[in-house]
Amino acid sequence: MRGSTVTIIAYHALGDGPGPLCVAPSTFRRQVGGLVEAGSTFLGMDAVVAHLRTSTPFPPRAVALSFDDAYESVHRKALPVLDAAGIIATVFPVSSQLGGHNHWDAAIGKMPELPLVSRPQLHELVSAGWEVGGHTHTHRPLPSLTARELDAELATSNAVLEDELGRRISTFAYPYGRHDRRTQGRSAPVYDACLAIGARRAHIGDPLDRLGRVDAWYLQRAWQVGRLSQRTGDLYLGARRLARAARGMVVPG
């Protein structure tokens, strides 16, 4: 049965480091296997946006996988798993740090310095069918920037990635998931869709300037993946949203 929702799952790095930045490779493999076993239909972000813009119902148990920051572990550990299963994903690189490191996570505290994909590795992801979105040029939280700084972050990121890949950057993930009306208003005209992060599915009719995603850290157990598209999954994600709101949670992005 076709539906009105899609679960966009947000990952960062794959490794044995601290969560929510890192998801263990074994957990990732289990999550992908569970989604496949549950009969999920995997979509790229361009397809997700097309459904949302035209209000076309999604395939049954629609899922999209996304990776913020473009860690090198995504190329090394996620790509082989997804390629073997015939699944594509979307990666959101920080354009000034292709081949660099996630220096911005030091501001959160106790986050490891990790390598990010190089330009050749990014091309390999694209050759495998992956899509590439924007994630700013330097990974600063957008609400803290002036209008001029914000516009420069988006424009520079798009220029670098589009020059490198020869294709338009049409989707965007807010760094740290942080956004407000002002940043939404300046980002929305630049992209077809902008993505937040948390514990919310995207629904037909949702504003395209702040689409919900589900943090992969919340899907550690088999039942959380297997029942993701069921009523139990709705209740679970609702509880996670309440917990996040109570803590005023900020995550790596």
Backbone hydrogen bonds in HBPLUS format (Angstrom, degrees):
<---DONOR---> <-ACCEPTOR-->    atom                        ^
c    i                          cat <-CA-CA->   ^        H-A-AA   ^      H-
h    n   atom  resd res      DA  || num        DHA   H-A  angle D-A-AA Bond
n    s   type  num  typ     dist DA aas  dist angle  dist       angle   num
A0003-GLY N   A0058-PHE O   2.94 MM  55  5.14 151.5  2.02 135.2 143.8     1
A0058-PHE N   A0003-GLY O   2.69 MM  55  5.14 148.7  1.79 157.6 156.3     2
A0204-ILE N   A0004-SER O   2.84 MM 200  5.39 153.7  1.91 157.5 164.1     3
A0006-VAL N   A0202-ALA O   2.94 MM 196  5.44 150.9  2.02 154.6 162.1     4
A0202-ALA N   A0006-VAL O   3.03 MM 196  5.44 166.0  2.05 170.5 166.4     5
A0007-THR N   A0062-ALA O   3.06 MM  55  6.36 171.0  2.07 144.0 143.4     6
A0064-ALA N   A0007-THR O   2.98 MM  57  6.30 155.9  2.04 142.1 143.0     7
A0214-VAL N   A0008-ILE O   2.75 MM 206  6.05 160.6  1.79 155.2 161.7     8
A0009-ILE N   A0064-ALA O   2.80 MM  55  6.21 152.6  1.88 168.5 174.9     9
A0066-SER N   A0009-ILE O   2.87 MM  57  6.01 147.9  1.97 169.8 178.1    10
A0010-ALA N   A0214-VAL O   2.85 MM 204  5.87 162.3  1.88 141.1 145.0    11
A0216-ALA N   A0010-ALA O   2.93 MM 206  5.55 171.1  1.93 148.1 145.1    12
A0011-TYR N   A0066-SER O   2.83 MM  55  6.05 158.9  1.87 146.4 153.6    13
A0068-ASP N   A0011-TYR O   2.87 MM  57  6.25 158.0  1.92 162.4 154.9    14
A0013-ALA N   A0021-LEU O   3.04 MM   8  6.06 154.4  2.11 159.8 163.6    15
A0023-VAL N   A0013-ALA O   3.04 MM  10  6.45 152.6  2.12 144.7 150.9    16
A0015-GLY N   A0023-VAL O   2.91 MM   8  5.76 142.4  2.05 119.3 130.8    17
A0022-CYS N   A0018-PRO O   2.96 MM   4  5.61 155.6  2.02 134.1 140.1    18
A0027-THR N   A0024-ALA O   2.96 MM   3  5.15 119.8  2.33 102.8 118.0    19
A0028-PHE N   A0024-ALA O   2.93 MM   4  6.30 156.6  1.99 155.2 162.7    20
A0029-ARG N   A0025-PRO O   2.93 MM   4  6.21 162.7  1.96 151.6 155.2    21
A0030-ARG N   A0026-SER O   3.03 MM   4  6.21 153.2  2.11 139.8 147.4    22
A0031-GLN N   A0027-THR O   2.79 MM   4  6.05 152.5  1.86 150.5 158.5    23
A0032-VAL N   A0028-PHE O   2.93 MM   4  6.19 169.6  1.94 159.5 160.9    24
A0033-GLY N   A0029-ARG O   2.91 MM   4  6.05 164.1  1.94 146.5 151.7    25
A0034-GLY N   A0030-ARG O   2.85 MM   4  5.97 152.9  1.92 143.3 150.9    26
A0035-LEU N   A0031-GLN O   2.91 MM   4  6.17 154.4  1.97 150.6 157.3    27
A0036-VAL N   A0032-VAL O   2.94 MM   4  6.19 161.1  1.98 153.5 158.5    28
A0037-GLU N   A0033-GLY O   2.89 MM   4  6.03 163.1  1.92 147.6 152.8    29
A0038-ALA N   A0034-GLY O   2.95 MM   4  6.06 140.9  2.11 139.0 149.0    30
A0040-SER N   A0035-LEU O   3.09 MM   5  5.53 162.2  2.12 160.2 158.8    31
A0039-GLY N   A0036-VAL O   2.99 MM   3  5.31 159.9  2.03 111.1 116.7    32
A0041-THR N   A0061-ARG O   3.03 MM  20  5.87 156.8  2.09 121.6 128.0    33
A0063-VAL N   A0041-THR O   2.85 MM  22  5.95 157.1  1.90 157.3 155.7    34
A0043-LEU N   A0063-VAL O   2.82 MM  20  6.11 154.1  1.89 157.8 165.2    35
A0048-VAL N   A0044-GLY O   3.04 MM   4  6.38 155.2  2.10 148.4 156.2    36
A0049-VAL N   A0045-MET O   2.88 MM   4  6.08 166.7  1.89 155.4 157.5    37
A0050-ALA N   A0046-ASP O   3.01 MM   4  6.22 153.4  2.09 141.6 149.1    38
A0051-HIS N   A0047-ALA O   3.07 MM   4  6.35 158.4  2.11 151.1 155.2    39
A0052-LEU N   A0048-VAL O   3.03 MM   4  6.34 161.4  2.07 151.5 156.9    40
A0053-ARG N   A0049-VAL O   2.83 MM   4  5.97 159.9  1.86 155.9 160.9    41
A0054-THR N   A0050-ALA O   3.17 MM   4  6.19 146.5  2.29 141.7 149.2    42
A0055-SER N   A0051-HIS O   2.86 MM   4  5.58 111.6  2.34 138.9 154.0    43
A0056-THR N   A0051-HIS O   3.01 MM   5  4.77 138.6  2.19 135.0 141.2    44
A0090-THR N   A0065-LEU O   2.99 MM  25  6.41 152.5  2.06 146.5 155.1    45
A0067-PHE N   A0090-THR O   2.85 MM  23  6.31 143.6  1.98 153.7 164.2    46
A0092-PHE N   A0067-PHE O   2.88 MM  25  6.11 163.7  1.91 157.5 155.7    47
A0069-ASP N   A0092-PHE O   2.77 MM  23  5.47 126.8  2.05 157.6 150.2    48
A0117-VAL N   A0070-ALA O   2.82 MM  47  5.82 167.8  1.83 160.0 160.5    49
A0074-VAL N   A0071-TYR O   2.94 MM   3  5.47 149.0  2.04 111.3 120.4    50
A0072-GLU N   A0115-PRO O   2.90 MM  43  5.55 178.3  1.90 127.7 127.8    51
A0075-HIS N   A0072-GLU O   3.13 MM   3  5.42 121.5  2.49 102.5 115.1    52
A0076-ARG N   A0072-GLU O   3.05 MM   4  6.34 162.2  2.09 149.7 155.2    53
A0077-LYS N   A0073-SER O   2.71 MM   4  5.39 156.5  1.76 139.2 145.4    54
A0078-ALA N   A0074-VAL O   3.06 MM   4  4.78 131.3  2.31 109.1 123.2    55
A0079-LEU N   A0074-VAL O   2.99 MM   5  6.35 149.5  2.08 163.8 173.5    56
A0082-LEU N   A0078-ALA O   2.97 MM   4  6.15 172.7  1.97 168.6 170.6    57
A0083-ASP N   A0079-LEU O   2.79 MM   4  5.74 162.3  1.82 157.0 162.8    58
A0084-ALA N   A0080-PRO O   3.09 MM   4  6.07 156.7  2.15 139.1 144.6    59
A0085-ALA N   A0082-LEU O   3.07 MM   3  5.08 128.4  2.35  94.8 108.8    60
A0087-ILE N   A0082-LEU O   2.88 MM   5  4.92 175.5  1.88 145.6 144.8    61
A0086-GLY N   A0083-ASP O   3.16 MM   3  5.02 156.9  2.22  98.9 106.0    62
A0131-GLU N   A0089-ALA O   2.98 MM  42  6.39 159.6  2.03 151.7 157.2    63
A0091-VAL N   A0131-GLU O   2.93 MM  40  6.39 158.2  1.98 155.6 156.3    64
A0133-GLY N   A0091-VAL O   2.92 MM  42  6.17 162.3  1.95 147.9 152.8    65
A0097-GLN N   A0094-VAL O   2.96 MM   3  5.66 161.1  2.00 125.4 131.6    66
A0095-SER N   A0136-THR O   3.28 MM  41  6.69 147.3  2.39 148.9 148.4    67
A0096-SER N   A0137-HIS O   3.05 MM  41  5.20 142.5  2.19 133.4 138.5    68
A0100-GLY N   A0097-GLN O   2.74 MM   3  4.49 160.3  1.78 123.4 121.0    69
A0099-GLY N   A0117-VAL O   2.62 MM  18  5.19 132.7  1.84 128.6 127.2    70
A0116-LEU N   A0100-GLY O   2.91 MM  16  5.46 150.4  2.00 147.2 144.3    71
A0102-ASN N   A0114-LEU O   3.29 MM  12  5.89 143.5  2.43 149.7 160.1    72
A0105-ASP N   A0102-ASN O   3.15 MM   3  5.96 156.1  2.21 122.9 127.9    73
A0106-ALA N   A0103-HIS O   3.23 MM   3  5.87 161.3  2.26 115.5 120.8    74
A0107-ALA N   A0104-TRP O   3.17 MM   3  5.91 155.8  2.23 117.3 122.6    75
A0108-ILE N   A0105-ASP O   3.02 MM   3  5.41 145.8  2.14 108.0 117.4    76
A0122-LEU N   A0118-SER O   2.92 MM   4  6.18 152.6  1.99 149.6 157.5    77
A0123-HIS N   A0119-ARG O   3.02 MM   4  6.32 155.4  2.08 152.0 158.2    78
A0124-GLU N   A0120-PRO O   3.01 MM   4  6.33 145.2  2.14 142.2 152.0    79
A0125-LEU N   A0121-GLN O   3.04 MM   4  6.41 150.1  2.14 147.9 155.0    80
A0126-VAL N   A0122-LEU O   3.08 MM   4  6.41 161.5  2.11 149.7 154.3    81
A0127-SER N   A0123-HIS O   2.85 MM   4  6.08 155.0  1.91 147.8 155.1    82
A0128-ALA N   A0124-GLU O   3.06 MM   4  6.26 133.1  2.29 136.8 148.3    83
A0128-ALA N   A0125-LEU O   3.07 MM   3  5.11 131.4  2.31  95.7 109.1    84
A0130-TRP N   A0125-LEU O   3.02 MM   5  5.43 153.3  2.09 151.6 143.2    85
A0129-GLY N   A0126-VAL O   2.92 MM   3  5.14 159.3  1.96 110.2 115.1    86
A0134-GLY N   A0171-THR O   2.83 MM  37  6.24 164.3  1.85 151.3 150.3    87
A0173-ALA N   A0134-GLY O   2.97 MM  39  6.39 158.5  2.02 162.9 165.6    88
A0144-SER N   A0141-PRO O   3.17 MM   3  5.90 154.5  2.24 121.0 127.9    89
A0145-LEU N   A0142-LEU O   3.02 MM   3  5.42 169.9  2.03 122.2 125.5    90
A0150-LEU N   A0146-THR O   2.85 MM   4  6.05 163.4  1.87 156.1 161.0    91
A0151-ASP N   A0147-ALA O   2.96 MM   4  6.13 169.0  1.97 150.5 153.4    92
A0152-ALA N   A0148-ARG O   3.02 MM   4  6.18 153.2  2.10 143.1 150.6    93
A0153-GLU N   A0149-GLU O   2.93 MM   4  6.20 152.9  2.01 149.2 156.2    94
A0154-LEU N   A0150-LEU O   3.19 MM   4  6.54 161.0  2.23 155.4 158.8    95
A0155-ALA N   A0151-ASP O   2.90 MM   4  6.03 170.6  1.91 153.7 157.0    96
A0156-THR N   A0152-ALA O   2.88 MM   4  5.73 165.7  1.90 146.8 151.4    97
A0157-SER N   A0153-GLU O   3.17 MM   4  6.08 159.2  2.21 136.2 142.6    98
A0158-ASN N   A0154-LEU O   2.97 MM   4  6.15 167.6  1.99 152.6 156.1    99
A0159-ALA N   A0155-ALA O   2.94 MM   4  6.09 159.3  1.98 146.1 152.4   100
A0160-VAL N   A0156-THR O   2.94 MM   4  6.14 166.4  1.96 156.6 159.1   101
A0161-LEU N   A0157-SER O   3.05 MM   4  6.22 176.3  2.05 157.1 158.2   102
A0162-GLU N   A0158-ASN O   2.81 MM   4  5.72 161.8  1.84 150.4 156.7   103
A0163-ASP N   A0159-ALA O   2.99 MM   4  5.87 152.8  2.06 138.9 146.5   104
A0164-GLU N   A0160-VAL O   3.01 MM   4  6.13 150.4  2.10 141.0 149.6   105
A0165-LEU N   A0161-LEU O   2.87 MM   4  5.95 157.5  1.92 149.7 155.3   106
A0166-GLY N   A0162-GLU O   2.71 MM   4  5.11 141.8  1.86 133.1 142.0   107
A0192-ASP N   A0170-SER O   2.72 MM  22  5.39 151.6  1.80 145.2 154.2   108
A0172-PHE N   A0193-ALA O   3.08 MM  21  6.42 138.7  2.25 146.4 157.7   109
A0195-LEU N   A0172-PHE O   2.69 MM  23  6.09 154.3  1.75 152.6 161.8   110
A0174-TYR N   A0195-LEU O   3.07 MM  21  6.20 163.2  2.10 162.8 164.9   111
A0177-GLY N   A0174-TYR O   2.86 MM   3  4.72 156.1  1.92 121.5 123.6   112
A0178-ARG N   A0175-PRO O   3.14 MM   3  6.22 157.9  2.19 129.1 130.1   113
A0184-GLN N   A0180-ASP O   2.85 MM   4  5.97 161.1  1.88 159.7 166.0   114
A0185-GLY N   A0181-ARG O   2.89 MM   4  5.97 154.5  1.96 142.1 149.2   115
A0186-ARG N   A0182-ARG O   3.16 MM   4  6.46 138.5  2.34 142.7 152.8   116
A0187-SER N   A0183-THR O   2.93 MM   4  6.00 142.9  2.07 144.9 154.9   117
A0188-ALA N   A0184-GLN O   2.89 MM   4  5.73 167.3  1.90 152.9 155.9   118
A0190-VAL N   A0187-SER O   2.96 MM   3  5.44 144.1  2.09 115.7 126.6   119
A0194-CYS N   A0208-LEU O   2.80 MM  14  6.20 157.7  1.85 159.6 165.1   120
A0211-LEU N   A0194-CYS O   2.87 MM  17  6.22 158.2  1.92 162.4 158.2   121
A0196-ALA N   A0211-LEU O   2.84 MM  15  5.77 176.7  1.84 158.5 159.5   122
A0215-ASP N   A0198-GLY O   2.82 MM  17  5.52 159.8  1.86 159.1 152.1   123
A0200-ARG N   A0213-ARG O   3.24 MM  13  5.35 162.2  2.27 123.8 121.0   124
A0206-ASP N   A0203-HIS O   2.95 MM   3  5.47 161.4  1.99 137.8 138.1   125
A0210-ARG N   A0207-PRO O   3.44 MM   3  6.04 164.3  2.46 117.4 117.7   126
A0218-TYR N   A0215-ASP O   2.96 MM   3  5.79 163.3  1.99 124.9 129.3   127
A0219-LEU N   A0216-ALA O   2.97 MM   3  5.35 163.1  2.00 118.4 121.2   128
A0224-GLN N   A0221-ARG O   3.07 MM   3  5.43 127.8  2.36 105.1 118.5   129
A0225-VAL N   A0222-ALA O   3.15 MM   3  5.35 131.4  2.40 101.2 113.3   130
A0226-GLY N   A0222-ALA O   2.87 MM   4  6.07 175.2  1.87 161.3 162.8   131
A0227-ARG N   A0223-TRP O   2.96 MM   4  5.73 153.3  2.03 140.8 145.7   132
A0228-LEU N   A0225-VAL O   3.23 MM   3  5.11 166.0  2.25 108.2 110.0   133
A0230-GLN N   A0227-ARG O   2.99 MM   3  5.11 163.9  2.01 112.7 117.1   134
A0233-GLY N   A0230-GLN O   2.98 MM   3  5.20 120.9  2.35 100.1 114.6   135
A0234-ASP N   A0230-GLN O   3.14 MM   4  6.62 148.9  2.25 146.7 155.5   136
A0235-LEU N   A0231-ARG O   3.03 MM   4  6.36 161.5  2.06 155.9 159.6   137
A0236-TYR N   A0232-THR O   2.96 MM   4  6.17 158.3  2.00 148.3 154.7   138
A0237-LEU N   A0233-GLY O   2.95 MM   4  6.14 168.1  1.96 153.2 155.6   139
A0238-GLY N   A0234-ASP O   2.95 MM   4  6.11 152.5  2.03 145.0 153.3   140
A0239-ALA N   A0235-LEU O   3.01 MM   4  6.28 152.5  2.09 146.4 152.9   141
A0240-ARG N   A0236-TYR O   3.02 MM   4  6.36 152.6  2.10 147.4 155.3   142
A0241-ARG N   A0237-LEU O   2.93 MM   4  6.21 152.7  2.00 148.2 155.2   143
A0242-LEU N   A0238-GLY O   3.12 MM   4  6.41 157.0  2.17 147.1 152.5   144
A0243-ALA N   A0239-ALA O   3.02 MM   4  6.28 158.3  2.07 147.7 153.6   145
A0244-ARG N   A0240-ARG O   2.90 MM   4  6.13 158.0  1.95 151.4 157.2   146
A0245-ALA N   A0241-ARG O   2.96 MM   4  6.16 162.6  1.99 149.9 154.4   147
A0246-ALA N   A0242-LEU O   2.99 MM   4  6.20 154.5  2.05 146.9 153.8   148
A0247-ARG N   A0243-ALA O   3.12 MM   4  6.34 145.2  2.25 143.0 151.5   149
A0248-GLY N   A0244-ARG O   2.89 MM   4  5.92 120.5  2.25 143.0 159.2   150
A0249-MET N   A0244-ARG O   3.20 MM   5  5.23 164.5  2.23 141.7 146.1   151
A0248-GLY N   A0245-ALA O   3.29 MM   3  5.08 143.6  2.44  92.2 102.4   152
